[in-house]
């Protein structure tokens, strides 16, 4: 099944790993910030504020040229996800804006909605939630995950071939 949105996802995030990051120890506005415009109501309600101490890398995010409205829509459609910026490096990350259950589906959908393949880390074991059905969003998540896992599989096969070639060369050199 062909899906243009999935085919155009930025592939470099397939290998991304969660990073431990204490949003409460680090200073808002000094160490990290939310890099899109928010309304007064969103600010008052702490909407889009990170709640858990992990962040998920979005390399090359700035090349996407997303508007604040597009970012907010993408995050809202994903679920309990926000976007943060490391003010020291300028790098962007997804972060959870909710908790209390496994939010892997939200993380996966957040990556996809912003134009990135979801990290294989989450794709290997997406949770089966009671009563869950195959919605358009879930199908996109599965297709995006499939793309990440297939990319990693190809990279691993290529790496194994290179490793085998290296071993043969080293053995040949040892016989000289």
C-alpha positions in Angstrom: 0.0 0.0 0.0 1.5 3.3 -1.1 1.2 6.3 1.3 2.9 9.5 0.1 3.1 11.0 3.6 4.9 7.9 4.9 7.2 7.7 1.8 8.3 11.3 2.4 9.3 10.9 6.1 12.8 11.9 7.0 14.5 8.6 7.6 17.4 9.7 10.0 15.2 9.3 13.1 14.8 5.5 12.6 17.8 5.1 14.9 16.9 7.8 17.4 17.0 6.9 21.1 15.2 8.5 24.0 17.4 10.7 26.1 17.0 11.2 29.9 16.5 14.9 30.5 15.2 16.4 33.7 12.9 19.2 32.7 12.5 20.2 36.3 16.2 20.4 37.1 17.0 22.2 33.9 15.7 25.8 33.7 12.8 26.7 31.4 13.8 29.7 29.2 17.5 29.1 30.1 18.2 25.5 29.2 15.1 24.6 27.2 12.1 26.3 25.7 9.0 25.5 23.6 9.9 26.8 20.2 6.5 27.8 18.8 4.0 30.5 19.5 1.3 29.7 22.1 -1.9 31.6 23.0 -2.4 33.1 26.4 -4.9 30.3 27.2 -2.3 27.6 26.2 0.3 29.3 28.4 -2.1 29.5 31.4 -3.0 25.9 31.0 0.6 24.7 30.6 -0.6 23.2 27.3 2.4 21.7 25.5 4.5 21.7 28.7 6.7 18.6 29.1 5.8 16.3 32.0 8.2 13.4 31.8 12.0 13.4 32.0 12.8 12.1 28.5 13.2 13.8 25.2 13.2 12.3 21.7 15.6 13.7 19.1 14.4 15.4 15.9 17.6 16.0 13.9 17.4 18.6 11.1 13.9 19.7 12.4 14.6 23.3 11.3 14.9 22.2 7.6 11.2 21.4 7.7 10.1 25.0 8.0 6.9 24.2 10.1 4.7 27.1 11.1 3.6 27.3 14.8 0.0 26.4 13.7 1.2 23.3 11.8 3.4 22.2 14.8 0.5 22.6 17.3 -1.9 20.7 15.0 0.6 17.9 14.5 1.3 17.6 18.2 -2.4 17.8 19.2 -3.3 15.1 16.7 -0.6 12.9 18.0 -1.8 13.0 21.6 0.3 13.7 24.7 3.3 15.2 22.9 5.1 18.5 22.8 8.1 20.0 21.0 11.0 21.4 23.0 14.3 23.1 22.0 17.6 22.7 23.8 18.7 26.3 24.0 22.4 25.5 24.3 22.5 23.3 21.1 19.4 24.6 19.2 18.4 21.0 18.6 14.7 20.1 18.7 13.1 17.2 20.6 9.7 15.7 21.2 8.7 15.3 24.8 5.7 13.8 26.6 3.1 16.2 27.8 1.2 13.5 29.7 1.9 10.2 31.4 0.5 7.4 33.4 0.5 4.8 30.7 2.6 3.7 27.7 2.4 6.6 25.2 4.5 5.0 22.5 1.7 5.4 20.0 1.7 9.2 20.7 5.4 9.4 20.3 5.3 7.5 17.0 2.5 9.6 15.7 4.3 12.8 16.8 7.3 11.9 14.7 5.1 11.0 11.7 3.0 14.2 12.0 6.1 16.3 11.9 7.6 14.5 8.9 10.0 12.0 10.5 10.1 8.2 10.7 9.4 7.0 14.2 12.4 5.5 16.1 12.6 1.8 15.8 13.0 1.7 19.5 9.2 2.3 19.9 8.2 0.4 16.8 9.5 -3.0 18.0 6.9 -3.3 20.7 3.9 -1.0 20.2 1.4 -1.8 23.0 -1.9 -3.4 22.2 -4.5 -1.3 24.0 -7.9 -2.8 25.0 -10.5 -2.1 22.4 -8.1 -0.4 20.0 -9.1 -0.5 16.3 -7.3 0.2 13.0 -7.8 4.0 12.5 -6.2 6.2 9.9 -3.7 7.4 12.6 -2.9 3.8 13.8 -2.4 2.7 10.2 0.0 5.6 9.6 1.8 4.7 12.8 2.2 1.1 11.6 3.3 2.1 8.1 5.8 4.6 9.6 7.1 1.9 12.0 7.4 -0.6 9.2 9.5 2.0 7.2 11.8 2.5 10.2 12.2 -1.2 10.9 12.8 -2.0 7.2 15.4 0.8 7.0 17.2 -0.6 10.0 17.0 -4.1 8.6 18.7 -2.9 5.4 21.3 -1.0 7.3 22.1 -4.1 9.4 22.3 -6.3 6.3 24.7 -3.8 4.7 26.7 -3.6 7.9 27.0 -7.4 8.2 28.2 -7.6 4.6 30.9 -5.0 5.2 31.9 -6.8 8.4 32.1 -10.1 6.6 34.2 -8.5 3.8 36.5 -6.9 6.4 36.9 -10.3 8.1 37.9 -12.0 4.8 40.4 -9.2 4.0 42.0 -9.5 7.5 42.2 -13.3 7.2 43.8 -12.9 3.7 46.3 -10.4 5.1 47.1 -12.8 7.9 48.1 -15.6 5.5 50.7 -13.4 3.8 
